[in-house]
Structure formats: C-alpha cells, structure tokens
Amino acid sequence: MQNELDIKLALNAFNIITKYGDKRDVNYHYQGLQAWSDFDGYTLQIANNKVTLTIYFHNKYHFDYDSDEELDKFMKKLIRLK
C-alpha cells in the first residue's frame, strides 16, 4: 500500500474511537485500535500493536510501521470504522 492517507478518514476514525471507545488512562480503546491526543489536541495518534499513525497540525501525518502488510491491515481497520 502506498503511504498516502485520506485525512478525513483518519479524523473520522479518531472521532469514532474516542466517542465509542473505553477510556483507559489517556487512551481510548475501540475494536483493537487506540486513540489519544496531546494536551492541546493539535497532535492525534491512532495505533494498534504494529502501526502508529500520528496526525499533526495542518493535517500533516506520519506512519510508524515495520511492514507494508501491517500497514494494509491497519488501514482496513480504519476504513471499517466508517
């Protein structure tokens, strides 16, 4: 999978996870995904065990992952949250 992101999809996923997820400490957990933000809300993160997506101010983003296969699985999970 190419390392391109539909930012609206990611922000929607973040919203769903924080709305419907269980809050544990500072993270929300929902359907195998976690979501959290920094103290001012300008940096958001969504993660599972293998992939972390960080969304910065002005919709810049960064993926941290070891394999394309894991990134594909992560993206499919985000899409299913719609």
N, C-alpha and C positions, 0 to 999 in steps of 0.2 A: 504494500500500500504506500502511496506517496504520502509524504509528511505534510499534507495540506489539511486544514481544518475549516469546517463551516462554523464560524464563531457563534452564530445564533443557535446552532445545535448544541454546542458545548455550554453556552449560558443557560439554555433551557434545561439541559441535563443537571447542571448545578442547582437550578431552582427546584427541580423535582426532588433531587436528593435531599436538599435542605428542608423542603416542605413536608415530605413524607417519611424521611429517614429518622432513625433513632439517634438522638444526640448522646454521644459518649465523650466526655470531656469537651474538647473544642471541635471534634469531628462529628459529622453526620454520616450514618451508615445506612445504605439502602441497596438492596439487590446486588450485593457483592462489590459495591463501589463506596468510596468515602469522599466526602467533600468538606472543605474548610477554607477560610479566608484569613488574611492578616487582620490586624486590629482595626485598620481603617477601611477595609473592604475593597481596596484597589487591586489586590492580588488574590486570585482564586485558585484553588487546586482541587483536582479530581484525580483519584487514584484507585487502583486495585493492587493486588500483590506484586504485579510485574511492571506496571506502567504508571507514570505520573504525568499529568497534564497541568502545567502552570499557565494561567492566563493573567497577563499584565495589563496595566493601564493602556488605553488606546488600542485594545484588542490584539496586542502582540502576545505570542504564546510560545511555549517550549514543551516538547515531549522528552521524557526521560524513560528509555526502554532498552532492553537488551536484544530483542529480536523483532523482525517485521511481523512474524506470526502473532506474537503477543500484542503488538500494536493493533493488528487487524481484529483480534478478539475484543480488545478494549473498545475500539470504535464501534463494533457491532453492538456491544452493550449500551453505549451511549445512544445509538440510533434506536434501540428497542425501548428506551425510556420515554420516547415521544408520547 
